[in-house]
Amino acid sequence: IGLDTFPYHGTTTTMEALWMGVPVVTLAGAWHASRVGVSILARVKAEELIAATPSDYLKIATTLANKPDVMTEFRRHLRSMVVRGGLTDGASFTTEIEGAYQDAWEKFLQ
């Protein structure tokens, strides 16, 4: 189990852990550096690893530690979840973010 640091989340460490099949528990914060883990986990469809409070963070980590079958499922599927989430496809990610920039610009002009 990876425990994302807070209030400043890891980026590379979170991605590397997920790539190797290690679930990472993160605590959602209010500013960018404390929401990186949230963004990554949401993108790979692993929202169940996102905690809203410190007590939720502990509960998620404890639950994972006590359920080896859940850990096995994560280990089996996390790499494909990362690939499907698009975080390893630079060309598609670039196209997607360009579209978001274009949409933001068009909204600004209105």
C-alpha positions as CSV (number, residue, x, y, z in Angstrom):
1,I,0.0,0.0,0.0
2,G,1.3,3.4,-1.0
3,L,0.5,6.3,1.4
4,D,0.5,9.6,-0.5
5,T,2.1,12.3,1.5
6,F,0.0,15.4,2.5
7,P,-0.5,18.2,2.3
8,Y,2.0,17.9,-0.6
9,H,1.2,14.9,-2.8
10,G,3.7,12.9,-4.8
11,T,3.4,12.7,-8.6
12,T,6.1,10.4,-9.8
13,T,6.0,8.2,-6.8
14,T,2.2,7.8,-7.2
15,M,2.5,6.9,-10.8
16,E,5.3,4.5,-10.3
17,A,3.5,2.7,-7.5
18,L,0.3,2.4,-9.5
19,W,2.3,1.2,-12.5
20,M,3.7,-1.6,-10.4
21,G,0.3,-2.6,-9.0
22,V,0.5,-0.9,-5.7
23,P,-2.6,1.0,-4.6
24,V,-1.9,4.5,-3.3
25,V,-4.2,6.1,-0.7
26,T,-4.4,9.9,-1.0
27,L,-6.0,12.6,1.1
28,A,-7.8,15.3,-0.9
29,G,-6.7,18.9,-0.1
30,A,-7.9,22.3,-1.1
31,W,-5.0,23.5,-3.3
32,H,-3.1,22.1,-6.4
33,A,-0.2,20.4,-4.6
34,S,-2.7,18.6,-2.3
35,R,-4.9,17.4,-5.2
36,V,-2.4,15.7,-7.5
37,G,-3.0,12.3,-6.1
38,V,-6.8,12.9,-6.5
39,S,-6.3,13.8,-10.1
40,I,-4.3,10.8,-10.9
41,L,-6.5,8.3,-9.0
42,A,-9.7,9.8,-10.6
43,R,-8.1,9.6,-14.0
44,V,-7.4,5.8,-13.5
45,K,-10.9,5.2,-12.0
46,A,-9.6,4.4,-8.6
47,E,-11.7,6.9,-6.6
48,E,-12.1,4.4,-3.8
49,L,-8.5,5.3,-2.8
50,I,-9.3,9.0,-2.3
51,A,-10.0,10.1,1.2
52,A,-11.9,13.3,2.1
53,T,-10.7,13.4,5.7
54,P,-7.7,12.1,7.7
55,S,-9.9,9.5,9.3
56,D,-11.1,8.3,5.9
57,Y,-7.4,8.1,4.9
58,L,-6.7,5.8,7.8
59,K,-9.8,3.8,7.2
60,I,-9.0,3.2,3.5
61,A,-5.4,2.2,4.3
62,T,-6.5,-0.1,7.1
63,T,-9.2,-1.8,5.0
64,L,-6.7,-2.5,2.2
65,A,-4.2,-3.9,4.7
66,N,-6.8,-6.3,6.1
67,K,-8.2,-7.4,2.8
68,P,-5.5,-9.3,0.8
69,D,-8.0,-10.3,-1.9
70,V,-8.7,-6.6,-2.6
71,M,-4.9,-6.0,-2.8
72,T,-4.5,-8.9,-5.2
73,E,-7.2,-7.4,-7.5
74,F,-5.5,-4.0,-7.4
75,R,-2.1,-5.6,-8.2
76,R,-3.7,-7.5,-11.1
77,H,-5.5,-4.5,-12.7
78,L,-3.8,-1.3,-11.8
79,R,-1.3,-1.2,-14.7
80,S,-4.1,-1.6,-17.2
81,M,-6.1,1.0,-15.3
82,V,-3.2,3.5,-15.7
83,V,-3.0,2.7,-19.4
84,R,-6.7,3.1,-20.0
85,G,-6.7,6.3,-18.0
86,G,-4.5,7.9,-20.7
87,L,-1.8,9.1,-18.4
88,T,0.8,7.2,-20.3
89,D,-0.3,8.3,-23.8
90,G,1.3,11.7,-24.4
91,A,-0.2,12.2,-27.8
92,S,-3.8,11.7,-26.7
93,F,-3.2,13.7,-23.5
94,T,-1.8,16.6,-25.6
95,T,-4.8,16.5,-27.9
96,E,-7.2,16.4,-25.0
97,I,-5.5,19.3,-23.2
98,E,-5.4,21.4,-26.4
99,G,-9.2,20.9,-26.6
100,A,-9.6,22.0,-23.0
101,Y,-7.5,25.1,-23.7
102,Q,-9.6,25.9,-26.9
103,D,-12.8,25.5,-24.9
104,A,-11.6,27.8,-22.1
105,W,-10.5,30.4,-24.7
106,E,-13.8,30.3,-26.5
107,K,-15.7,30.7,-23.1
108,F,-13.4,33.6,-22.3
109,L,-14.2,35.4,-25.5
110,Q,-18.0,35.1,-24.9
